[in-house]
Amino acid sequence: MILRYDCNRDFARSIGISYYDINLAIKLGVVSNNSWVLQDCTRIELSVPCSFPRKSYLMTAVPSTTPQVRVGVGVFVLEAPQRSLDNPRFLIGERLNAHGAGTWATPGGHLEFGESFEECAAREVMEETGLKVKNVRFLTATNNHMPADRKHYVTIFMACERENDHDQPRVMEPQKCALWDWSTWEDLLGWVRQGGEVKGKKLFTPLLNLIRQHPGLIPGRG
């Protein structure tokens, strides 16, 4: 008997296989180490001999043929107090080992099931930079189709400030981010005017689209 399910953290509850079991199967080589399994709702094909115990299913990764639109959250961690409301300084970092690798982006990540935008923003900033943030608020959203990476994201942009203005960002996930730095809004606008690349440094597509889709927006002014 062959069963097919979309792979996510909840996909197997109805048949008694946990997300942990899938990860374990990948580590043991039962399932090919295909990153789509964990990130892009790849279909999992389960071969279920009736005589097998419930957690002895044989699993094979079958790449999904249907592209998925996902929700990401990008966070402008604003310096406070700002020197200028029209030219706020914000945190930006170089991405590694993911789509957009080598580009520069704000902290952020995927919206998890049941999370509010504010919860996701605070969690991602803490996980990536070690910073606690306050005054987390919605800024805007962008529609980002990235055909070269076979990705399509709706990115929710949020803004916030550090709880302690003296705290500095740390690289908490070195496999995902090379470094953090402070940039200004005018720097970002100049980056976009140059086509999204200055001196070999490229902008992450959602940031590029933020300027193009929402001209006149300034995070410090909301």
ABEGO torsion letter per residue (X at the ends): XBBBBBBBAAAAAAAGBBAAAAAAAAAAGABBBBAAAAAAGBBBBBBBBAABBAAABBBBBBBBABBBBBBBBBBBBBBOBBABAABBBBBBBBBBGBBGBGBBBBBEEBBBBGBBAAAAAAAAAAAAAGBBBBGBBBABBBBBBBAAAGBBBBBBBBBBBBABAABBBBBABAAABABBBBBBAAAAAAAAAAGGBBGGBBBBAAAAAAAAABBGBBAAAX
